[in-house]
Amino acid sequence: MTSTIPNPAEDLIRIHKVITRGINVGITKGTEYFQNGLPQPQILLGYTTYTLSFASVLRAHHQGEDQVAFPILRIKLPSAPYDLLTANHREMESLLVTIHQAIEDLTGAPEDGMRGIVENLGKVWAIWKKHIFWEELHFSMDAIGAVMDLETQGELSKAMAKFSQEHSEPSYWVVPFILFNLELEDRVSMAATFPPMVTDELVPKVWKEQWEPMKPFLLD
């Protein structure tokens, strides 16, 4: 059971779950479409929306670490491999730029575009699986708890959530992407980081039409 108190270690694991599922769904479905041909337009729209949302969430997560979390953690936990982690961020950002281009290529050269999406998501995955191992090892609950009191941990969690929500765009895609790439318990914890208006009104009602094409790729 996760705690109800903002906790940066638990937050980290949850957003890693979102991004990990985003990569895996993107590769699995993209491979299917590359091998069997592009799906009907509405499904393709959902897939590209899902992939663009993934890219936005990953980019904002890494920017938040570089600009908000790591400057604090470098002081508190100086032994973590920050240079490696930030280098990974740059590598993955470069791949996200290529993925954006591949999505644009779907219009004129669909086979090449889908190949580009799948191949570059695979390259992201090769970096990502090692990257999150090191982050979750060095920024575990025990490690952070040993150097930060609960109040300070809560402040860091809130600062990271605020940064992510301000830099993940468009909100009508990325908020549903984050929530519905999590199983229920984690989804409830993640939803608590958003204003109630977002989760109670905007996601299920106001934004529904914009994110609905992604539904085949999201969890119930």
C-alpha positions as CSV (number, residue, x, y, z in Angstrom):
1,M,0.0,0.0,0.0
2,T,1.4,3.4,-1.0
3,S,1.4,6.2,1.5
4,T,-1.0,9.2,1.4
5,I,1.9,11.6,2.3
6,P,3.7,13.0,-0.8
7,N,6.8,10.9,-1.2
8,P,9.3,11.5,-4.0
9,A,10.5,7.9,-4.1
10,E,7.0,6.6,-4.6
11,D,6.2,9.4,-7.1
12,L,9.3,8.4,-9.1
13,I,8.3,4.7,-9.3
14,R,4.7,5.7,-10.4
15,I,5.9,8.0,-13.2
16,H,8.4,5.3,-14.3
17,K,5.5,2.8,-14.5
18,V,3.6,5.3,-16.8
19,I,6.6,5.8,-19.1
20,T,7.6,2.1,-19.2
21,R,4.1,1.1,-20.2
22,G,4.1,4.0,-22.8
23,I,7.3,2.6,-24.4
24,N,6.1,-1.0,-24.4
25,V,2.7,-0.2,-25.9
26,G,4.2,2.0,-28.5
27,I,6.7,-0.7,-29.5
28,T,4.1,-3.5,-29.5
29,K,1.4,-1.7,-31.4
30,G,3.8,0.0,-33.7
31,T,5.4,-3.3,-34.6
32,E,2.0,-4.7,-35.4
33,Y,1.2,-1.8,-37.7
34,F,4.5,-2.0,-39.4
35,Q,4.2,-5.7,-40.1
36,N,0.5,-5.7,-41.0
37,G,-0.2,-2.3,-42.4
38,L,-1.5,0.9,-40.8
39,P,-4.9,0.6,-39.0
40,Q,-8.0,2.6,-39.7
41,P,-7.5,6.4,-39.4
42,Q,-9.2,6.7,-35.9
43,I,-7.0,4.0,-34.4
44,L,-3.9,5.5,-36.1
45,L,-4.9,8.9,-34.6
46,G,-5.1,7.3,-31.2
47,Y,-1.7,5.7,-31.6
48,T,0.0,8.9,-32.7
49,T,-1.7,10.8,-29.9
50,Y,-0.6,8.2,-27.4
51,T,3.0,8.4,-28.7
52,L,3.1,12.2,-28.7
53,S,1.7,12.1,-25.1
54,F,4.4,9.7,-24.1
55,A,7.1,12.0,-25.5
56,S,5.7,15.0,-23.7
57,V,5.5,13.2,-20.4
58,L,9.0,11.8,-20.7
59,R,10.5,15.2,-21.7
60,A,8.8,17.0,-18.8
61,H,9.8,14.3,-16.3
62,H,13.5,14.6,-17.3
63,Q,13.4,18.4,-17.3
64,G,11.8,18.3,-13.8
65,E,14.6,16.0,-12.6
66,D,17.3,18.2,-14.2
67,Q,15.9,21.5,-13.0
68,V,14.1,20.7,-9.8
69,A,15.0,17.4,-8.2
70,F,18.7,16.8,-9.1
71,P,20.0,20.2,-7.8
72,I,18.5,19.3,-4.4
73,L,19.4,15.6,-4.4
74,R,23.1,16.3,-5.5
75,I,23.5,18.0,-2.1
76,K,21.6,15.4,-0.1
77,L,22.7,12.3,-2.0
78,P,26.0,13.2,-3.7
79,S,27.0,9.6,-4.6
80,A,24.2,9.1,-7.2
81,P,25.5,9.0,-10.8
82,Y,24.0,12.3,-11.9
83,D,26.3,12.8,-14.9
84,L,25.2,9.5,-16.3
85,L,21.5,10.2,-15.6
86,T,21.6,13.6,-17.2
87,A,23.6,12.2,-20.2
88,N,20.8,9.6,-20.6
89,H,18.2,12.4,-20.6
90,R,20.0,14.1,-23.5
91,E,20.2,10.8,-25.4
92,M,16.5,10.1,-25.0
93,E,15.6,13.7,-25.9
94,S,17.4,13.3,-29.2
95,L,15.5,10.1,-29.9
96,L,12.2,11.9,-29.0
97,V,13.0,14.5,-31.7
98,T,13.5,11.7,-34.2
99,I,10.2,10.0,-33.1
100,H,8.3,13.3,-33.7
101,Q,9.8,13.4,-37.2
102,A,8.8,9.8,-37.8
103,I,5.2,10.6,-36.8
104,E,5.2,13.4,-39.4
105,D,6.5,11.0,-42.0
106,L,3.5,8.7,-41.6
107,T,1.6,11.0,-43.9
108,G,3.9,10.8,-46.9
109,A,5.8,7.6,-46.2
110,P,3.8,5.5,-43.8
111,E,6.1,2.4,-43.8
112,D,9.2,4.5,-43.1
113,G,7.4,6.5,-40.5
114,M,6.2,3.5,-38.5
115,R,9.6,1.9,-38.8
116,G,11.2,5.1,-37.4
117,I,8.8,5.2,-34.5
118,V,9.3,1.6,-33.5
119,E,13.1,1.6,-34.0
120,N,13.6,4.8,-32.0
121,L,11.2,3.7,-29.2
122,G,13.4,0.6,-29.0
123,K,16.5,2.7,-28.6
124,V,14.7,4.7,-25.9
125,W,13.9,1.4,-24.1
126,A,17.5,0.2,-24.2
127,I,18.5,3.4,-22.3
128,W,15.4,3.6,-20.1
129,K,15.5,0.2,-18.5
130,K,19.0,0.8,-17.2
131,H,18.3,4.4,-16.4
132,I,15.4,3.7,-14.1
133,F,17.3,0.9,-12.3
134,W,19.9,3.4,-11.2
135,E,17.4,6.1,-10.3
136,E,15.2,3.7,-8.2
137,L,18.3,2.3,-6.5
138,H,19.8,5.7,-5.5
139,F,16.5,7.5,-4.9
140,S,14.7,4.8,-2.9
141,M,12.5,5.5,0.1
142,D,15.2,4.4,2.4
143,A,17.9,6.5,0.7
144,I,15.8,9.7,0.6
145,G,14.3,9.1,4.0
146,A,17.8,9.0,5.5
147,V,18.6,12.5,4.4
148,M,15.2,14.3,4.2
149,D,12.5,14.7,6.8
150,L,8.9,14.1,5.7
151,E,8.2,17.8,5.3
152,T,11.1,18.3,2.9
153,Q,10.1,15.2,1.0
154,G,6.6,16.6,0.6
155,E,7.9,19.9,-0.7
156,L,10.1,18.1,-3.3
157,S,7.1,16.0,-4.4
158,K,4.9,19.0,-4.8
159,A,7.6,20.9,-6.7
160,M,8.1,18.1,-9.1
161,A,4.3,17.6,-9.6
162,K,3.9,21.4,-10.2
163,F,6.8,21.4,-12.8
164,S,5.4,18.4,-14.6
165,Q,1.9,19.7,-14.8
166,E,3.2,23.1,-16.1
167,H,5.5,21.5,-18.7
168,S,3.5,18.5,-20.0
169,E,1.4,19.7,-22.9
170,P,-1.3,19.5,-24.0
171,S,-2.9,18.8,-20.7
172,Y,-6.0,17.2,-22.3
173,W,-3.8,14.4,-23.7
174,V,-1.1,14.0,-21.1
175,V,-3.2,13.9,-17.9
176,P,-5.3,11.0,-19.1
177,F,-2.2,9.4,-20.5
178,I,-0.6,9.5,-17.1
179,L,-3.6,8.4,-15.2
180,F,-4.7,5.6,-17.5
181,N,-1.3,4.0,-17.9
182,L,-1.5,3.1,-14.2
183,E,-3.3,0.3,-12.4
184,L,-6.1,1.5,-10.0
185,E,-4.1,1.8,-6.8
186,D,-1.3,3.8,-8.4
187,R,-3.9,5.8,-10.4
188,V,-5.7,6.9,-7.2
189,S,-2.4,8.1,-5.7
190,M,-1.4,9.9,-8.9
191,A,-4.8,11.5,-9.2
192,A,-4.3,13.0,-5.8
193,T,-1.5,15.1,-7.2
194,F,-3.9,16.9,-9.5
195,P,-6.5,19.5,-8.6
196,P,-9.9,17.9,-8.1
197,M,-11.3,19.9,-11.0
198,V,-8.9,18.2,-13.3
199,T,-9.7,14.6,-12.3
200,D,-13.5,15.1,-11.6
201,E,-14.5,17.5,-14.4
202,L,-11.8,18.1,-17.1
203,V,-10.6,14.5,-17.7
204,P,-14.0,12.7,-17.8
205,K,-16.0,15.5,-19.3
206,V,-14.4,18.6,-20.9
207,W,-11.4,16.8,-22.3
208,K,-13.0,13.5,-23.2
209,E,-13.3,14.1,-26.9
210,Q,-9.7,15.1,-27.3
211,W,-8.2,12.0,-25.5
212,E,-10.8,9.4,-26.4
213,P,-8.9,8.2,-29.5
214,M,-6.2,6.9,-27.1
215,K,-8.6,4.7,-25.2
216,P,-7.7,1.5,-27.0
217,F,-4.1,1.9,-25.8
218,L,-4.9,2.8,-22.2
219,L,-5.9,0.7,-19.1
220,D,-9.6,0.6,-18.1
